[in-house]
Amino acid sequence: MNKTELIQKVKDIEGLSQDEKAYLINLVNTKKKYGLVWEDKPEEVEEQLRDNLPVLKEVKEKAILYSPPSGEPVEADAPNHILIEGDNLHALTTLTFTHEGKIDVIYIDPPYNTGSNDFRYNDNYVDKEDNFRHSKWLSFMYKRLKSAKNILKRNGVIFISINEEEFSQLKLLCDEIFGISNYLTSFTIKVRHENRILKGDKDFHEVTEYLLMYRKSIDFRTVKRIKDNTSLDLYTYRVVELEENPEKIILDGKEVCIFKPGQYEIKRTEPSEESLKCISIRGSIKEGNSSGRFFMKHLAKRIGKEFGVLYRVPDMGDDESPFRYFKLPDNSKRVNGDYFQGVPINRSNIKEVPFPNFFDFVDEFNNVGYEGNVEFRNGKKPIRFLHKIFEIAGFSDGVILDFFAGSGSTLHAILELNAEDGGNRQCILVTNNENNIAEEICYERNKRVIQGYTNSKGAKEEGLNHNNLRYYKTEFVSRNTSIKNHYCPSKIIQL
Ligand SMILES: C[S@@+](CC[C@H](N)C(=O)[O-])C[C@H]1O[C@@H](n2cnc3c(N)ncnc32)[C@H](O)[C@@H]1O
Protein backbone atom coordinates (compact mmCIF):
# COMPACT_ATOMS: atom_id res chain seq x y z
CA MET A 1 0.00 0.00 0.00
CA ASN A 2 1.45 3.41 -0.87
CA LYS A 3 1.37 6.50 1.32
CA THR A 4 -1.72 8.09 -0.28
CA GLU A 5 -3.69 4.87 0.10
CA LEU A 6 -2.60 4.55 3.72
CA ILE A 7 -3.67 8.12 4.53
CA GLN A 8 -7.05 7.47 2.90
CA LYS A 9 -7.44 4.32 5.04
CA VAL A 10 -6.74 6.36 8.19
CA LYS A 11 -9.33 8.97 7.13
CA ASP A 12 -11.88 6.22 6.61
CA ILE A 13 -11.46 4.63 10.05
CA GLU A 14 -14.72 4.97 11.88
CA GLY A 15 -14.83 5.92 15.56
CA LEU A 16 -11.59 7.96 15.60
CA SER A 17 -11.62 11.62 16.54
CA GLN A 18 -10.18 14.23 14.15
CA ASP A 19 -7.22 14.65 16.53
CA GLU A 20 -6.49 10.93 16.51
CA LYS A 21 -6.68 10.83 12.73
CA ALA A 22 -4.40 13.85 12.48
CA TYR A 23 -1.92 12.11 14.79
CA LEU A 24 -1.90 8.94 12.66
CA ILE A 25 -1.60 10.88 9.39
CA ASN A 26 1.34 12.75 10.83
CA LEU A 27 2.93 9.40 11.73
CA VAL A 28 2.46 8.16 8.18
CA ASN A 29 4.03 11.34 6.84
CA THR A 30 7.03 11.39 9.11
CA LYS A 31 7.90 7.71 9.61
CA LYS A 32 10.29 5.77 7.44
CA LYS A 33 8.64 5.05 4.12
CA TYR A 34 10.89 2.40 2.67
CA GLY A 35 13.00 -0.31 4.23
CA LEU A 36 12.96 -2.96 6.88
CA VAL A 37 10.95 -3.01 10.07
CA TRP A 38 11.59 -5.54 12.80
CA GLU A 39 10.85 -6.08 16.45
CA ASP A 40 13.91 -5.51 18.60
CA LYS A 41 14.60 -8.43 20.92
CA PRO A 42 17.23 -7.44 23.47
CA GLU A 43 19.92 -10.02 24.17
CA GLU A 44 21.35 -10.97 27.53
CA VAL A 45 24.81 -9.93 26.39
CA GLU A 46 23.53 -6.38 25.76
CA GLU A 47 22.29 -6.12 29.31
CA GLN A 48 25.65 -7.34 30.61
CA LEU A 49 27.39 -4.81 28.37
CA ARG A 50 25.29 -2.04 29.89
CA ASP A 51 26.22 -2.91 33.46
CA ASN A 52 29.82 -4.12 33.10
CA LEU A 53 33.02 -3.35 31.29
CA PRO A 54 33.80 -5.78 28.45
CA VAL A 55 37.41 -6.97 28.43
CA LEU A 56 39.48 -9.74 26.91
CA LYS A 57 41.70 -11.95 28.99
CA GLU A 58 44.58 -13.85 27.52
CA VAL A 59 44.85 -17.62 27.97
CA LYS A 60 48.64 -17.51 28.11
CA GLU A 61 49.25 -21.24 27.87
CA LYS A 62 47.56 -21.31 24.47
CA ALA A 63 49.88 -18.72 22.89
CA ILE A 64 51.86 -20.01 19.91
CA LEU A 65 54.85 -17.76 19.39
CA TYR A 66 57.37 -17.76 16.61
CA SER A 67 60.82 -18.71 17.78
CA PRO A 68 63.55 -18.27 15.19
CA PRO A 69 66.13 -21.04 14.75
CA SER A 70 68.94 -20.57 17.28
CA GLY A 71 71.52 -18.02 16.34
CA GLU A 72 69.14 -15.98 14.19
CA PRO A 73 68.01 -12.62 15.49
CA VAL A 74 64.53 -12.60 17.04
CA GLU A 75 62.17 -11.41 14.40
CA ALA A 76 59.62 -9.13 15.91
CA ASP A 77 57.56 -8.84 12.81
CA ALA A 78 55.99 -12.29 12.46
CA PRO A 79 52.28 -11.61 11.89
CA ASN A 80 50.26 -11.46 15.14
CA HIS A 81 46.94 -13.24 14.85
CA ILE A 82 44.41 -13.50 17.60
CA LEU A 83 41.54 -15.80 18.37
CA ILE A 84 38.86 -14.50 20.70
CA GLU A 85 36.55 -17.02 22.31
CA GLY A 86 33.20 -15.57 23.30
CA ASP A 87 30.14 -13.74 22.07
CA ASN A 88 30.99 -11.56 19.12
CA LEU A 89 28.92 -8.56 20.28
CA HIS A 90 31.05 -8.55 23.39
CA ALA A 91 34.27 -8.92 21.36
CA LEU A 92 33.24 -6.25 18.85
CA THR A 93 32.49 -3.81 21.66
CA THR A 94 35.99 -4.38 23.02
CA LEU A 95 37.55 -4.03 19.59
CA THR A 96 35.68 -0.76 19.10
CA PHE A 97 37.81 0.72 21.90
CA THR A 98 41.06 -0.34 20.31
CA HIS A 99 40.44 -0.72 16.59
CA GLU A 100 37.97 1.96 15.59
CA GLY A 101 38.58 2.66 11.89
CA LYS A 102 41.53 0.25 11.70
CA ILE A 103 40.29 -2.97 10.09
CA ASP A 104 40.92 -3.40 6.36
CA VAL A 105 38.65 -6.31 5.50
CA ILE A 106 35.83 -8.10 7.30
CA TYR A 107 34.56 -11.47 6.16
CA ILE A 108 31.69 -13.12 8.02
CA ASP A 109 29.69 -16.27 7.57
CA PRO A 110 26.86 -15.87 10.08
CA PRO A 111 24.23 -18.52 10.89
CA TYR A 112 21.88 -18.67 7.88
CA ASN A 113 18.78 -19.06 10.09
CA THR A 114 17.56 -22.13 8.24
CA GLY A 115 15.45 -23.23 11.19
CA SER A 116 17.49 -26.37 11.70
CA ASN A 117 19.45 -25.57 14.85
CA ASP A 118 21.93 -23.25 13.19
CA PHE A 119 20.99 -20.01 14.94
CA ARG A 120 20.82 -19.36 18.69
CA TYR A 121 19.25 -16.28 20.16
CA ASN A 122 19.56 -15.73 23.91
CA ASP A 123 20.82 -19.30 24.15
CA ASN A 124 17.75 -20.83 22.47
CA TYR A 125 17.77 -22.27 19.01
CA VAL A 126 15.40 -20.43 16.66
CA ASP A 127 13.21 -22.85 14.70
CA LYS A 128 11.16 -22.41 11.54
CA GLU A 129 7.88 -22.07 13.44
CA ASP A 130 9.12 -19.14 15.53
CA ASN A 131 7.03 -16.13 14.46
CA PHE A 132 9.86 -13.80 15.38
CA ARG A 133 12.61 -15.74 13.63
CA HIS A 134 13.42 -13.02 11.08
CA SER A 135 13.12 -10.28 13.70
CA LYS A 136 15.48 -12.13 16.03
CA TRP A 137 17.99 -12.65 13.28
CA LEU A 138 17.78 -9.01 12.17
CA SER A 139 18.16 -7.68 15.74
CA PHE A 140 21.16 -9.95 16.22
CA MET A 141 22.83 -8.94 12.95
CA TYR A 142 21.96 -5.24 13.19
CA LYS A 143 23.93 -4.71 16.41
CA ARG A 144 26.93 -6.64 15.19
CA LEU A 145 27.06 -4.99 11.77
CA LYS A 146 26.79 -1.51 13.31
CA SER A 147 29.89 -2.26 15.42
CA ALA A 148 31.60 -3.84 12.44
CA LYS A 149 31.12 -0.66 10.44
CA ASN A 150 32.79 1.38 13.20
CA ILE A 151 35.94 -0.67 13.17
CA LEU A 152 36.32 -0.76 9.39
CA LYS A 153 38.81 1.64 7.82
CA ARG A 154 37.41 4.35 5.56
CA ASN A 155 38.78 2.38 2.62
CA GLY A 156 37.73 -0.94 4.14
CA VAL A 157 35.32 -3.51 2.75
CA ILE A 158 33.03 -6.19 4.18
CA PHE A 159 31.90 -9.50 2.67
CA ILE A 160 29.02 -11.54 4.09
CA SER A 161 28.09 -15.09 3.13
CA ILE A 162 24.39 -15.88 3.18
CA ASN A 163 21.83 -18.15 1.53
CA GLU A 164 18.32 -17.39 0.30
CA GLU A 165 16.77 -17.75 3.79
CA GLU A 166 17.93 -14.28 4.90
CA PHE A 167 19.41 -12.84 1.71
CA SER A 168 16.71 -10.20 1.08
CA GLN A 169 16.57 -9.16 4.74
CA LEU A 170 20.36 -8.89 4.91
CA LYS A 171 20.55 -6.80 1.74
CA LEU A 172 18.05 -4.24 3.07
CA LEU A 173 19.72 -4.27 6.49
CA CYS A 174 23.14 -3.58 4.98
CA ASP A 175 21.69 -0.86 2.73
CA GLU A 176 20.51 0.79 5.92
CA ILE A 177 23.77 0.34 7.86
CA PHE A 178 26.38 0.92 5.18
CA GLY A 179 24.28 3.10 2.85
CA ILE A 180 22.87 1.95 -0.46
CA SER A 181 25.59 3.83 -2.35
CA ASN A 182 28.18 1.59 -0.69
CA TYR A 183 26.60 -1.63 -1.95
CA LEU A 184 29.02 -3.12 -4.45
CA THR A 185 27.52 -6.43 -5.50
CA SER A 186 26.07 -9.79 -4.52
CA PHE A 187 28.17 -12.64 -5.82
CA THR A 188 26.40 -15.91 -6.58
CA ILE A 189 28.53 -18.84 -5.48
CA LYS A 190 27.89 -22.32 -6.79
CA VAL A 191 28.44 -24.62 -3.82
CA ARG A 192 26.66 -27.85 -4.80
CA HIS A 193 26.24 -29.95 -7.88
CA GLU A 194 22.73 -29.94 -9.29
CA ASN A 195 22.60 -33.75 -9.39
CA ARG A 196 23.90 -34.40 -5.87
CA ILE A 197 20.61 -34.02 -4.07
CA LEU A 198 20.84 -35.06 -0.45
CA LYS A 199 17.30 -34.27 0.71
CA GLY A 200 14.49 -35.12 -1.68
CA ASP A 201 11.83 -33.59 0.58
CA LYS A 202 12.63 -29.99 -0.38
CA ASP A 203 10.77 -28.16 -3.16
CA PHE A 204 14.01 -26.99 -4.75
CA HIS A 205 17.61 -28.08 -4.52
CA GLU A 206 19.72 -25.06 -3.58
CA VAL A 207 22.98 -25.18 -5.52
CA THR A 208 24.06 -21.59 -4.95
CA GLU A 209 24.67 -19.20 -2.08
CA TYR A 210 25.43 -15.48 -2.01
CA LEU A 211 28.25 -13.25 -0.94
CA LEU A 212 27.34 -9.61 -0.32
CA MET A 213 30.01 -6.94 -0.68
CA TYR A 214 29.80 -3.43 0.82
CA ARG A 215 32.49 -0.80 1.11
CA LYS A 216 32.76 1.56 4.08
CA SER A 217 32.98 4.62 1.82
CA ILE A 218 34.00 5.73 -1.66
CA ASP A 219 37.62 5.58 -0.47
CA PHE A 220 37.56 1.84 -1.22
CA ARG A 221 38.74 1.31 -4.79
CA THR A 222 37.30 -1.64 -6.65
CA VAL A 223 39.95 -4.07 -7.76
CA LYS A 224 39.99 -5.30 -11.34
CA ARG A 225 41.34 -8.61 -12.54
CA ILE A 226 44.06 -8.75 -15.15
CA LYS A 227 43.27 -10.30 -18.49
CA ASP A 228 46.19 -11.29 -20.65
CA ASN A 229 45.36 -10.48 -24.26
CA THR A 230 48.60 -11.81 -25.67
CA SER A 231 47.16 -15.27 -26.02
CA LEU A 232 46.52 -16.42 -29.58
CA ASP A 233 44.56 -19.46 -28.40
CA LEU A 234 41.35 -18.37 -30.08
CA TYR A 235 42.90 -17.42 -33.44
CA THR A 236 42.32 -20.80 -35.10
CA TYR A 237 40.26 -20.19 -38.27
CA ARG A 238 41.18 -19.62 -41.91
CA VAL A 239 38.76 -18.72 -44.71
CA VAL A 240 39.47 -20.27 -48.13
CA GLU A 241 37.60 -18.60 -51.01
CA LEU A 242 36.70 -21.16 -53.74
CA GLU A 243 34.74 -18.82 -56.03
CA GLU A 244 36.78 -16.33 -58.07
CA ASN A 245 33.84 -14.17 -59.17
CA PRO A 246 31.43 -14.01 -56.28
CA GLU A 247 28.29 -11.89 -56.40
CA LYS A 248 28.91 -8.30 -55.22
CA ILE A 249 26.72 -5.73 -53.53
CA ILE A 250 27.39 -2.26 -52.09
CA LEU A 251 26.72 -1.79 -48.39
CA ASP A 252 27.69 1.43 -46.55
CA GLY A 253 29.66 2.41 -49.68
CA LYS A 254 31.79 -0.78 -49.45
CA GLU A 255 31.97 -3.46 -52.12
CA VAL A 256 30.83 -6.61 -50.30
CA CYS A 257 31.42 -10.06 -51.85
CA ILE A 258 28.90 -12.84 -51.19
CA PHE A 259 30.03 -16.47 -50.95
CA LYS A 260 27.25 -19.02 -50.95
CA PRO A 261 27.67 -22.46 -49.31
CA GLY A 262 30.11 -24.46 -51.43
CA GLN A 263 31.89 -21.28 -52.63
CA TYR A 264 34.13 -21.13 -49.55
CA GLU A 265 35.60 -23.29 -46.78
CA ILE A 266 36.38 -22.45 -43.18
CA LYS A 267 39.33 -24.45 -41.87
CA ARG A 268 40.62 -24.92 -38.31
CA THR A 269 44.34 -24.18 -37.81
CA GLU A 270 46.85 -24.14 -34.99
CA PRO A 271 46.67 -20.79 -33.09
CA SER A 272 48.69 -18.20 -35.04
CA GLU A 273 49.10 -14.51 -35.84
CA GLU A 274 47.75 -15.16 -39.35
CA SER A 275 44.57 -16.92 -38.29
CA LEU A 276 41.19 -15.49 -37.42
CA LYS A 277 39.02 -15.57 -34.34
CA CYS A 278 35.32 -16.43 -34.60
CA ILE A 279 33.01 -14.14 -32.61
CA SER A 280 29.31 -14.84 -32.16
CA ILE A 281 27.25 -11.68 -32.69
CA ARG A 282 25.09 -11.71 -29.58
CA GLY A 283 24.29 -9.54 -26.55
CA SER A 284 26.26 -6.34 -26.23
CA ILE A 285 28.40 -7.14 -29.31
CA LYS A 286 25.37 -6.36 -31.49
CA GLU A 287 25.76 -2.66 -30.75
CA GLY A 288 29.13 -2.57 -29.00
CA ASN A 289 31.52 -2.43 -31.97
CA SER A 290 31.55 -1.50 -35.64
CA SER A 291 31.29 -5.13 -36.81
CA GLY A 292 28.26 -5.79 -34.61
CA ARG A 293 26.57 -2.64 -35.81
CA PHE A 294 27.33 -3.40 -39.48
CA PHE A 295 25.88 -6.89 -39.13
CA MET A 296 22.74 -5.69 -37.36
CA LYS A 297 22.18 -2.91 -39.90
CA HIS A 298 22.68 -4.90 -43.11
CA LEU A 299 22.78 -8.65 -42.56
CA ALA A 300 20.69 -9.64 -39.50
CA LYS A 301 17.50 -9.31 -41.57
CA ARG A 302 18.72 -12.13 -43.84
CA ILE A 303 18.87 -14.65 -40.93
CA GLY A 304 16.31 -17.41 -41.55
CA LYS A 305 16.04 -16.53 -45.26
CA GLU A 306 19.58 -17.44 -46.30
CA PHE A 307 21.68 -20.13 -44.58
CA GLY A 308 25.47 -20.40 -44.26
CA VAL A 309 26.15 -17.41 -46.55
CA LEU A 310 29.50 -15.66 -46.05
CA TYR A 311 29.97 -11.91 -46.66
CA ARG A 312 33.42 -10.41 -47.20
CA VAL A 313 33.59 -6.74 -46.21
CA PRO A 314 36.70 -4.63 -46.96
CA ASP A 315 38.34 -1.99 -44.68
CA MET A 316 36.87 -2.93 -41.39
CA GLY A 317 38.26 -3.36 -37.91
CA ASP A 318 41.67 -2.83 -36.37
CA ASP A 319 43.47 -5.99 -37.54
CA GLU A 320 45.87 -6.59 -40.40
CA SER A 321 43.40 -8.65 -42.39
CA PRO A 322 42.14 -6.60 -45.40
CA PHE A 323 38.65 -8.03 -44.96
CA ARG A 324 36.22 -8.93 -42.25
CA TYR A 325 34.04 -11.97 -42.89
CA PHE A 326 30.47 -12.26 -41.65
CA LYS A 327 28.56 -15.52 -41.71
CA LEU A 328 24.84 -16.20 -41.43
CA PRO A 329 23.78 -19.25 -39.37
CA ASP A 330 23.92 -22.62 -41.18
CA ASN A 331 20.44 -23.69 -40.07
CA SER A 332 17.28 -22.43 -38.40
CA LYS A 333 18.37 -23.75 -34.99
CA ARG A 334 20.97 -21.01 -34.65
CA VAL A 335 19.82 -17.44 -34.20
CA ASN A 336 23.10 -15.52 -34.15
CA GLY A 337 25.54 -14.75 -36.91
CA ASP A 338 29.33 -14.84 -36.55
CA TYR A 339 32.18 -12.67 -37.69
CA PHE A 340 35.84 -13.54 -38.16
CA GLN A 341 38.55 -11.08 -37.18
CA GLY A 342 42.34 -11.11 -37.24
CA VAL A 343 44.71 -10.30 -34.35
CA PRO A 344 44.27 -6.57 -33.49
CA ILE A 345 47.28 -4.43 -34.45
CA ASN A 346 47.25 -2.26 -31.34
CA ARG A 347 46.08 -4.77 -28.81
CA SER A 348 47.39 -3.83 -25.42
CA ASN A 349 48.79 -6.99 -23.94
CA ILE A 350 47.37 -6.72 -20.48
CA LYS A 351 43.88 -5.46 -19.89
CA GLU A 352 42.05 -4.80 -16.63
CA VAL A 353 38.53 -6.19 -16.57
CA PRO A 354 35.89 -6.43 -13.83
CA PHE A 355 35.48 -9.62 -11.80
CA PRO A 356 32.35 -11.61 -12.67
CA ASN A 357 29.66 -11.80 -9.99
CA PHE A 358 29.47 -15.59 -10.24
CA PHE A 359 32.00 -18.19 -9.09
CA ASP A 360 31.84 -21.95 -9.23
CA PHE A 361 33.43 -23.52 -6.14
CA VAL A 362 31.58 -26.84 -6.23
CA ASP A 363 34.76 -28.96 -6.23
CA GLU A 364 36.22 -27.00 -3.33
CA PHE A 365 33.00 -27.27 -1.31
CA ASN A 366 32.92 -31.02 -1.99
CA ASN A 367 36.43 -31.41 -0.59
CA VAL A 368 36.26 -28.85 2.22
CA GLY A 369 35.94 -31.62 4.82
CA TYR A 370 39.62 -32.47 4.38
CA GLU A 371 40.89 -28.93 4.79
CA GLY A 372 42.73 -28.26 8.01
CA ASN A 373 42.10 -31.85 9.05
CA VAL A 374 39.10 -30.86 11.17
CA GLU A 375 35.49 -31.83 10.78
CA PHE A 376 32.97 -29.00 10.96
CA ARG A 377 29.53 -29.52 9.46
CA ASN A 378 28.24 -26.03 10.01
CA GLY A 379 29.26 -23.97 7.01
CA LYS A 380 33.00 -24.58 6.73
CA LYS A 381 34.31 -22.48 3.85
CA PRO A 382 37.05 -23.61 1.45
CA ILE A 383 40.46 -21.94 1.45
CA ARG A 384 40.28 -21.16 -2.27
CA PHE A 385 36.93 -19.41 -1.84
CA LEU A 386 38.51 -17.23 0.85
CA HIS A 387 41.51 -16.53 -1.36
CA LYS A 388 39.11 -15.28 -4.04
CA ILE A 389 37.59 -12.89 -1.48
CA PHE A 390 41.05 -11.59 -0.54
CA GLU A 391 41.80 -11.10 -4.25
CA ILE A 392 38.58 -9.17 -4.88
CA ALA A 393 39.24 -7.05 -1.78
CA GLY A 394 42.79 -6.31 -3.00
CA PHE A 395 43.93 -7.43 0.46
CA SER A 396 47.71 -7.41 0.28
CA ASP A 397 48.50 -6.03 3.74
CA GLY A 398 46.73 -5.09 6.97
CA VAL A 399 44.15 -6.71 9.25
CA ILE A 400 41.20 -8.94 8.46
CA LEU A 401 38.46 -9.75 10.95
CA ASP A 402 36.10 -12.72 10.93
CA PHE A 403 33.69 -12.58 13.86
CA PHE A 404 31.76 -15.76 12.99
CA ALA A 405 34.92 -17.78 12.66
CA GLY A 406 33.59 -21.31 13.29
CA SER A 407 36.38 -23.70 12.31
CA GLY A 408 38.75 -20.79 11.59
CA SER A 409 39.05 -21.19 7.80
CA THR A 410 39.78 -17.48 7.39
CA LEU A 411 42.96 -17.66 9.48
CA HIS A 412 44.02 -20.87 7.75
CA ALA A 413 43.58 -19.13 4.36
CA ILE A 414 45.60 -16.12 5.56
CA LEU A 415 48.42 -18.35 6.89
CA GLU A 416 48.65 -20.05 3.49
CA LEU A 417 48.46 -16.84 1.48
CA ASN A 418 51.14 -15.14 3.59
CA ALA A 419 53.35 -18.21 3.13
CA GLU A 420 52.79 -18.13 -0.63
CA ASP A 421 53.50 -14.45 -1.26
CA GLY A 422 55.61 -13.48 1.79
CA GLY A 423 52.79 -11.23 3.04
CA ASN A 424 52.33 -9.96 6.57
CA ARG A 425 48.53 -9.94 6.82
CA GLN A 426 47.08 -10.28 10.30
CA CYS A 427 43.88 -12.01 11.25
CA ILE A 428 41.46 -11.58 14.15
CA LEU A 429 39.00 -14.41 14.67
CA VAL A 430 36.04 -14.40 17.01
CA THR A 431 33.88 -17.41 17.71
CA ASN A 432 31.77 -18.62 20.58
CA ASN A 433 32.62 -21.98 22.10
CA GLU A 434 29.46 -23.83 21.04
CA ASN A 435 30.29 -27.55 21.24
CA ASN A 436 33.89 -26.55 22.04
CA ILE A 437 34.50 -25.25 18.52
CA ALA A 438 36.75 -22.40 19.67
CA GLU A 439 39.12 -24.64 21.58
CA GLU A 440 38.87 -27.99 19.87
CA ILE A 441 38.33 -27.00 16.25
CA CYS A 442 39.26 -23.41 15.50
CA TYR A 443 42.32 -23.21 17.75
CA GLU A 444 43.47 -26.79 17.16
CA ARG A 445 43.19 -26.47 13.40
CA ASN A 446 45.26 -23.31 13.15
CA LYS A 447 47.74 -24.55 15.75
CA ARG A 448 48.40 -27.56 13.53
CA VAL A 449 48.69 -25.43 10.41
CA ILE A 450 51.29 -23.28 12.19
CA GLN A 451 53.16 -26.17 13.79
CA GLY A 452 52.77 -28.81 11.05
CA TYR A 453 50.71 -32.00 11.02
CA THR A 454 50.00 -35.22 9.18
CA ASN A 455 46.89 -34.83 7.01
CA SER A 456 44.04 -37.33 6.58
CA LYS A 457 45.81 -38.87 3.57
CA GLY A 458 48.90 -39.57 5.68
CA ALA A 459 51.04 -36.83 4.10
CA LYS A 460 53.14 -34.52 6.26
CA GLU A 461 52.14 -30.83 6.03
CA GLU A 462 55.01 -28.57 6.95
CA GLY A 463 54.24 -25.96 9.63
CA LEU A 464 53.80 -22.30 8.63
CA ASN A 465 55.59 -21.28 11.78
CA HIS A 466 56.48 -17.69 10.99
CA ASN A 467 53.35 -16.56 12.85
CA ASN A 468 52.13 -15.75 16.34
CA LEU A 469 48.72 -16.79 17.57
CA ARG A 470 47.28 -15.64 20.86
CA TYR A 471 44.09 -16.85 22.50
CA TYR A 472 41.71 -14.59 24.44
CA LYS A 473 38.43 -15.04 26.24
CA THR A 474 35.76 -12.40 26.64
CA GLU A 475 35.08 -11.36 30.21
CA PHE A 476 33.16 -8.72 32.09
CA VAL A 477 34.52 -6.73 34.98
CA SER A 478 32.65 -4.31 37.17
CA ARG A 479 32.80 -0.75 35.86
CA ASN A 480 34.71 0.21 39.03
CA THR A 481 37.51 -2.31 38.50
CA SER A 482 40.88 -1.27 37.14
CA ILE A 483 41.48 -3.03 33.82
CA LYS A 484 45.22 -2.69 34.11
CA ASN A 485 45.76 -6.45 34.12
CA HIS A 486 43.45 -7.18 31.24
CA TYR A 487 44.19 -7.40 27.61
CA CYS A 488 44.33 -4.36 25.46
CA PRO A 489 44.30 -5.71 21.90
CA SER A 490 46.17 -2.73 20.46
CA LYS A 491 49.31 -3.86 22.34
CA ILE A 492 49.26 -7.13 20.49
CA ILE A 493 48.16 -6.21 17.03
CA GLN A 494 50.70 -3.77 15.74
CA LEU A 495 48.85 -1.55 13.32
C1 LIG B 1 28.43 -20.75 9.73
S1 LIG B 1 29.59 -20.89 10.98
C2 LIG B 1 31.04 -20.18 10.26
C3 LIG B 1 31.91 -21.20 9.59
C4 LIG B 1 33.23 -20.67 9.13
N1 LIG B 1 33.09 -19.78 8.03
C5 LIG B 1 34.17 -21.80 8.73
O1 LIG B 1 34.68 -21.81 7.63
O2 LIG B 1 34.38 -22.68 9.56
C6 LIG B 1 29.08 -19.67 12.12
C7 LIG B 1 29.81 -19.76 13.43
O3 LIG B 1 29.50 -18.61 14.22
C8 LIG B 1 29.44 -19.00 15.56
N2 LIG B 1 28.55 -18.02 16.24
C9 LIG B 1 27.20 -17.94 16.16
N3 LIG B 1 26.76 -16.94 16.94
C10 LIG B 1 27.85 -16.36 17.51
C11 LIG B 1 28.03 -15.28 18.41
N4 LIG B 1 27.00 -14.58 18.86
N5 LIG B 1 29.28 -14.97 18.77
C12 LIG B 1 30.35 -15.67 18.32
N6 LIG B 1 30.23 -16.71 17.47
C13 LIG B 1 28.99 -17.05 17.06
C14 LIG B 1 28.84 -20.39 15.55
O4 LIG B 1 29.25 -21.12 16.66
C15 LIG B 1 29.43 -20.95 14.26
O5 LIG B 1 30.57 -21.68 14.53
The ligand as a Tripos MOL2 file, in Angstrom:
@<TRIPOS>MOLECULE
LIG
   27    29     1     0     0
SMALL
NO_CHARGES

@<TRIPOS>ATOM
      1 C1         28.4270  -20.7550    9.7350 C.3       1 LIG1
      2 S1         29.5910  -20.8920   10.9770 S.3       1 LIG1
      3 C2         31.0360  -20.1810   10.2570 C.3       1 LIG1
      4 C3         31.9120  -21.2050    9.5940 C.3       1 LIG1
      5 C4         33.2260  -20.6650    9.1280 C.3       1 LIG1
      6 N1         33.0860  -19.7780    8.0280 N.3       1 LIG1
      7 C5         34.1740  -21.7960    8.7310 C.2       1 LIG1
      8 O1         34.6840  -21.8070    7.6270 O.co2     1 LIG1
      9 O2         34.3770  -22.6750    9.5620 O.co2     1 LIG1
     10 C6         29.0800  -19.6690   12.1150 C.3       1 LIG1
     11 C7         29.8150  -19.7560   13.4300 C.3       1 LIG1
     12 O3         29.5000  -18.6120   14.2150 O.3       1 LIG1
     13 C8         29.4360  -18.9950   15.5610 C.3       1 LIG1
     14 N2         28.5510  -18.0210   16.2380 N.ar      1 LIG1
     15 C9         27.2030  -17.9430   16.1640 C.ar      1 LIG1
     16 N3         26.7600  -16.9390   16.9420 N.ar      1 LIG1
     17 C10        27.8490  -16.3650   17.5070 C.ar      1 LIG1
     18 C11        28.0330  -15.2850   18.4070 C.ar      1 LIG1
     19 N4         27.0040  -14.5770   18.8600 N.pl3     1 LIG1
     20 N5         29.2780  -14.9750   18.7750 N.ar      1 LIG1
     21 C12        30.3510  -15.6740   18.3250 C.ar      1 LIG1
     22 N6         30.2340  -16.7080   17.4650 N.ar      1 LIG1
     23 C13        28.9880  -17.0530   17.0600 C.ar      1 LIG1
     24 C14        28.8410  -20.3910   15.5470 C.3       1 LIG1
     25 O4         29.2470  -21.1250   16.6600 O.3       1 LIG1
     26 C15        29.4260  -20.9520   14.2570 C.3       1 LIG1
     27 O5         30.5680  -21.6770   14.5320 O.3       1 LIG1
@<TRIPOS>BOND
     1     1     2 1
     2     2     3 1
     3     2    10 1
     4     3     4 1
     5     4     5 1
     6     5     6 1
     7     5     7 1
     8     7     8 2
     9     7     9 1
    10    10    11 1
    11    11    12 1
    12    11    26 1
    13    12    13 1
    14    13    14 1
    15    13    24 1
    16    14    15 ar
    17    14    23 ar
    18    15    16 ar
    19    16    17 ar
    20    17    18 ar
    21    17    23 ar
    22    18    19 1
    23    18    20 ar
    24    20    21 ar
    25    21    22 ar
    26    22    23 ar
    27    24    25 1
    28    24    26 1
    29    26    27 1
@<TRIPOS>SUBSTRUCTURE
     1 LIG1         1 GROUP 0 **** ****
